């Protein structure tokens, strides 16, 4: 989503930086991908480049945002696929009266939490739906542990992109053996993270760093006594 008229925002500039990921060669794609992340998710008070972690803290923040967006995305997909599966059970009836994706996600989450088995009998790719339902059942049973594990894996992938960017820009190597693998892993994650950042900016005027902080807090609270659901990890309080 690109703002054609009016004042360019920080997010507009980041989207332009990330554009080579879609059509550029390896070097510009790696450099642009990381530049987009760093431009949105670093702060002047972060550690200096020469210190241990440097700007890699931006990878940690993006990993938190993506982790928090994952359950909602999976549950929304399951809801839409279940609605089109031909089922007429109570779950399908509950989905039929939902007006928003968050309501549909809550309906599917409630069914999985109650141990109800979803049946995608008329779906050609129902195997992937059953796998997604199994993943979400695990997340709902032990959200904090599983989401922390997911964040750890995403952080590794995004920090690998950071190191690849250093190879390109500081080492002058555009043919490194790790560049293609790093970009192949990180590009979908970058897209998922930018999607949430753009959505927060347009719907709430929320800055990327504030979204990252919301994600970090949610990962600490989910599954605890506050009752925070995996469906609402990136939602504003009271939504």
C-alpha positions as CSV (number, residue, x, y, z in Angstrom):
1,X,0.0,0.0,0.0
2,X,1.7,3.2,-1.3
3,X,0.5,6.7,-0.5
4,X,0.5,8.5,-3.8
5,X,-0.5,12.0,-2.6
6,X,0.2,13.9,0.6
7,X,3.2,13.7,3.0
8,X,5.3,10.6,2.8
9,X,5.5,8.6,6.0
10,X,8.1,6.4,7.5
11,X,6.2,3.4,6.4
12,X,6.0,4.6,2.8
13,X,9.8,4.9,2.7
14,X,10.2,1.5,4.2
15,X,8.0,-0.1,1.6
16,X,10.1,1.5,-1.1
17,X,13.3,0.2,0.5
18,X,11.8,-3.3,0.6
19,X,10.8,-3.2,-3.1
20,X,13.9,-4.9,-4.4
21,X,12.9,-8.1,-2.5
22,X,10.2,-8.6,-5.2
23,X,12.3,-7.8,-8.3
24,X,15.9,-7.0,-7.5
25,X,19.1,-9.1,-7.5
26,X,20.4,-10.7,-4.3
27,X,22.6,-7.8,-3.1
28,X,20.0,-5.0,-3.3
29,X,17.2,-7.3,-2.1
30,X,19.1,-8.3,1.1
31,X,20.2,-4.7,1.7
32,X,16.8,-3.2,1.0
33,X,15.0,-5.8,3.1
34,X,17.1,-5.1,6.2
35,X,17.1,-1.3,5.6
36,X,13.3,-1.5,5.7
37,X,13.3,-3.3,9.0
38,X,16.0,-1.1,10.5
39,X,14.3,2.1,9.4
40,X,11.0,1.1,11.2
41,X,12.2,-0.7,14.3
42,X,15.3,1.0,15.6
43,X,15.6,3.8,18.1
44,X,18.5,6.3,18.8
45,X,18.8,4.8,22.3
46,X,19.4,1.3,20.9
47,X,22.9,-0.2,21.3
48,X,25.6,1.2,18.9
49,X,26.6,-0.8,15.9
50,X,30.0,-1.8,17.4
51,X,28.4,-3.2,20.5
52,X,27.4,-6.9,20.8
53,X,24.0,-6.9,19.2
54,X,23.9,-3.6,17.4
55,X,21.0,-2.9,15.1
56,X,20.0,-6.6,15.3
57,X,17.5,-5.6,18.0
58,X,15.2,-4.6,15.0
59,X,15.1,-8.3,14.1
60,X,13.9,-9.2,17.6
61,X,11.1,-6.6,17.4
62,X,9.9,-7.7,14.0
63,X,10.0,-11.3,15.2
64,X,7.7,-10.4,18.1
65,X,5.2,-8.7,15.7
66,X,5.1,-11.7,13.3
67,X,4.8,-14.1,16.2
68,X,1.8,-12.3,17.6
69,X,0.2,-12.1,14.1
70,X,0.6,-15.8,13.4
71,X,-2.3,-17.3,15.5
72,X,-4.8,-14.8,14.2
73,X,-3.8,-15.4,10.6
74,X,-4.0,-19.2,11.0
75,X,-7.4,-19.0,12.8
76,X,-8.8,-16.6,10.2
77,X,-7.7,-18.9,7.4
78,X,-9.3,-21.9,9.1
79,X,-12.5,-20.0,9.7
80,X,-12.9,-19.0,6.0
81,X,-12.0,-22.5,4.8
82,X,-14.4,-24.1,7.3
83,X,-17.2,-21.8,6.1
84,X,-16.6,-23.1,2.6
85,X,-16.2,-26.8,3.5
86,X,-19.9,-27.7,3.2
87,X,-20.3,-28.4,6.9
88,X,-23.6,-27.6,8.6
89,X,-22.6,-28.3,12.2
90,X,-22.8,-25.7,15.1
91,X,-19.4,-24.3,14.3
92,X,-20.4,-23.5,10.7
93,X,-23.6,-21.9,12.1
94,X,-21.6,-19.8,14.5
95,X,-19.3,-18.7,11.7
96,X,-22.2,-17.7,9.5
97,X,-23.4,-15.0,12.0
98,X,-19.9,-13.5,12.4
99,X,-19.4,-10.1,10.8
100,X,-15.6,-9.7,11.3
101,X,-12.5,-11.8,11.0
102,X,-11.7,-11.4,14.6
103,X,-15.1,-12.8,15.5
104,X,-14.5,-15.7,13.2
105,X,-11.1,-16.3,14.7
106,X,-12.6,-16.3,18.2
107,X,-15.3,-18.9,17.1
108,X,-12.6,-21.3,15.7
109,X,-10.4,-20.8,18.7
110,X,-13.3,-21.6,21.1
111,X,-14.1,-24.7,19.2
112,X,-10.5,-25.9,19.2
113,X,-10.1,-25.0,22.9
114,X,-13.1,-27.2,23.6
115,X,-11.5,-30.1,21.9
116,X,-13.9,-30.1,18.9
117,X,-12.4,-31.7,15.8
118,X,-12.8,-29.6,12.6
119,X,-13.9,-31.6,9.6
120,X,-12.9,-30.2,6.2
121,X,-14.6,-33.0,4.2
122,X,-15.1,-31.2,1.0
123,X,-11.7,-29.4,0.9
124,X,-9.2,-30.6,-1.7
125,X,-6.3,-29.5,0.4
126,X,-7.8,-30.6,3.7
127,X,-4.6,-32.1,4.9
128,X,-3.1,-28.6,5.3
129,X,-6.2,-27.5,7.1
130,X,-6.0,-30.3,9.6
131,X,-2.3,-29.5,10.1
132,X,-3.1,-25.9,10.8
133,X,-5.9,-26.9,13.2
134,X,-3.4,-29.1,15.1
135,X,-0.9,-26.3,15.3
136,X,-3.5,-23.9,16.7
137,X,-4.8,-26.5,19.2
138,X,-1.2,-26.7,20.5
139,X,-0.9,-23.0,20.7
140,X,-4.2,-22.6,22.6
141,X,-3.2,-25.3,25.1
142,X,0.2,-23.7,25.9
143,X,0.4,-20.3,24.3
144,X,3.3,-18.7,26.0
145,X,5.7,-21.6,25.6
146,X,4.9,-22.2,22.0
147,X,4.8,-18.6,21.0
148,X,8.2,-18.0,22.6
149,X,9.6,-20.9,20.7
150,X,8.2,-19.5,17.5
151,X,9.6,-16.0,18.2
152,X,13.0,-17.6,18.8
153,X,13.0,-19.3,15.4
154,X,11.9,-16.2,13.7
155,X,14.5,-14.1,15.4
156,X,17.2,-16.5,14.2
157,X,16.0,-16.1,10.6
158,X,15.8,-12.3,10.7
159,X,19.2,-12.0,12.4
160,X,20.6,-14.1,9.7
161,X,19.3,-11.5,7.2
162,X,21.1,-8.8,9.3
163,X,24.4,-10.7,9.0
164,X,23.9,-11.2,5.3
165,X,23.3,-7.5,4.9
166,X,26.6,-6.8,6.6
167,X,28.3,-9.2,4.2
168,X,26.9,-7.2,1.3
169,X,27.4,-3.7,2.6
170,X,30.4,-4.0,4.8
171,X,32.2,-6.9,3.0
172,X,31.3,-5.9,-0.5
173,X,30.3,-9.5,-1.4
174,X,27.2,-9.9,-3.5
175,X,27.7,-13.6,-4.3
176,X,27.9,-15.1,-0.8
177,X,26.7,-18.6,-0.4
178,X,24.3,-17.6,2.5
179,X,22.6,-14.7,0.7
180,X,20.0,-16.7,-1.2
181,X,19.1,-18.9,1.7
182,X,18.8,-16.0,4.1
183,X,16.6,-14.1,1.7
184,X,14.4,-17.1,0.9
185,X,13.7,-17.5,4.6
186,X,13.4,-13.8,5.5
187,X,11.4,-12.5,2.6
188,X,8.0,-14.0,3.6
189,X,8.6,-12.9,7.2
190,X,9.4,-9.4,6.0
191,X,6.1,-9.4,4.1
192,X,4.1,-10.6,7.1
193,X,5.7,-8.0,9.4
194,X,5.2,-5.1,7.0
195,X,1.6,-6.1,6.5
196,X,0.9,-5.8,10.3
197,X,2.9,-2.5,10.5
198,X,1.0,-1.0,7.6
199,X,-2.3,-2.1,9.1
200,X,-1.5,-0.6,12.5
201,X,-0.4,2.6,10.9
202,X,-3.5,3.0,8.8
203,X,-6.1,1.7,11.3
204,X,-4.7,3.2,14.6
205,X,-1.9,5.6,13.5
206,X,0.3,3.4,15.6
207,X,4.0,3.7,15.1
208,X,6.1,0.5,14.4
209,X,8.1,0.7,17.6
210,X,4.8,1.0,19.6
211,X,3.4,-2.0,17.8
212,X,6.6,-4.0,18.6
213,X,6.3,-3.0,22.3
214,X,2.6,-4.1,22.3
215,X,3.7,-7.4,20.8
216,X,6.4,-7.9,23.4
217,X,4.0,-7.2,26.3
218,X,1.4,-9.5,24.8
219,X,3.9,-12.4,24.6
220,X,4.5,-11.9,28.4
221,X,0.8,-11.7,29.3
222,X,-0.8,-14.4,27.0
223,X,-2.0,-17.4,28.8
224,X,-1.8,-15.7,32.2
225,X,-4.3,-14.3,34.6
226,X,-5.2,-11.4,32.4
227,X,-7.1,-13.7,30.1
228,X,-5.4,-12.3,27.0
229,X,-6.2,-14.6,24.0
230,X,-4.0,-15.5,21.2
231,X,-6.6,-13.9,18.9
232,X,-6.0,-10.5,20.4
233,X,-2.2,-10.2,20.7
234,X,-1.9,-7.2,18.4
235,X,-5.3,-5.7,19.2
236,X,-5.6,-2.4,21.2
237,X,-6.7,-2.8,24.8
238,X,-10.4,-3.1,25.0
239,X,-10.9,-4.0,21.3
